[in-house]
Amino acid sequence: MNSYDRYGIAISSGSMVMVADSGATGVIKAIHAEGKTAEQIRRADCVEIDGHQGLYCPLNLIRLGFN
């Protein structure tokens, strides 16, 4: 499943991202989007980042590249 970061750039599993609030970086492990519309996904805490606990909102992420 794809979503979009805070700048409207597509992100998906395998994308290298930075969490805007903390500056932490990592690779997207999964986007948990079951039963959600594209707009709900973009605003929900549904992105799992490898090496980090918890889920993140795509609007709080900045894509750095693909792994």
For each residue, the residues with C-beta under 8 A, 3 or more apart:
1: 12 31 33 41
2: 10 11 12 31
3: 10 11 12 31 33 38 41 42 46 47 58
4: 8 9 10 11 42 58
5: 8 9 11 17 58 59 61 62 63
6: 20 58 59 60 61 62
7: 62 63
8: 4 5
9: 4 5 63
10: 2 3 4 63
11: 2 3 4 5 15 17 28 31 47 58 61 63
12: 1 2 3 15 28 31
13: 28 29 30 31
14: 27 28 66 67
15: 11 12 27 28 63 64 65 66 67
16: 25 26 27 63 64 65 66 67
17: 5 11 25 26 27 28 47 49 61 62 63 64
18: 23 24 25 61 62 64
19: 22 23 24 25 49 52 56 60 61
20: 6 60 61 62
21: 60
22: 19
23: 18 19
24: 18 19 49 52
25: 16 17 18 19 64
26: 16 17 49 50 51 52
27: 14 15 16 17 49 50 51 67
28: 11 12 13 14 15 17 31 47 48 49 50
29: 13 48 49 50
30: 13 47 48
31: 1 2 3 11 12 13 28 41 46 47 48 58
32: 46 47 48 55
33: 1 3 36 41 46
34:
35:
36: 33 40 41 44 46
37: 40 41
38: 3 41 42
39: 42 43
40: 36 37 43 44
41: 1 3 31 33 36 37 38 44 46 58
42: 3 4 38 39 57 58 59
43: 39 40 57 58 59
44: 36 40 41 57
45: 54 55 56 57
46: 3 31 32 33 36 41 55 57 58
47: 3 11 17 28 30 31 32 55 56 57 58 61
48: 28 29 30 31 32 55 56
49: 17 19 24 26 27 28 29 52 56
50: 26 27 28 29
51: 26 27
52: 19 24 26 49 56
53:
54: 45
55: 32 45 46 47 48
56: 19 45 47 48 49 52 60 61
57: 42 43 44 45 46 47 60 61
58: 3 4 5 6 11 31 41 42 43 46 47 61
59: 5 6 42 43
60: 6 19 20 21 56 57
61: 5 6 11 17 18 19 20 47 56 57 58
62: 5 6 7 17 18 20
63: 5 7 9 10 11 15 16 17
64: 15 16 17 18 25
65: 15 16
66: 14 15 16
67: 14 15 16 27
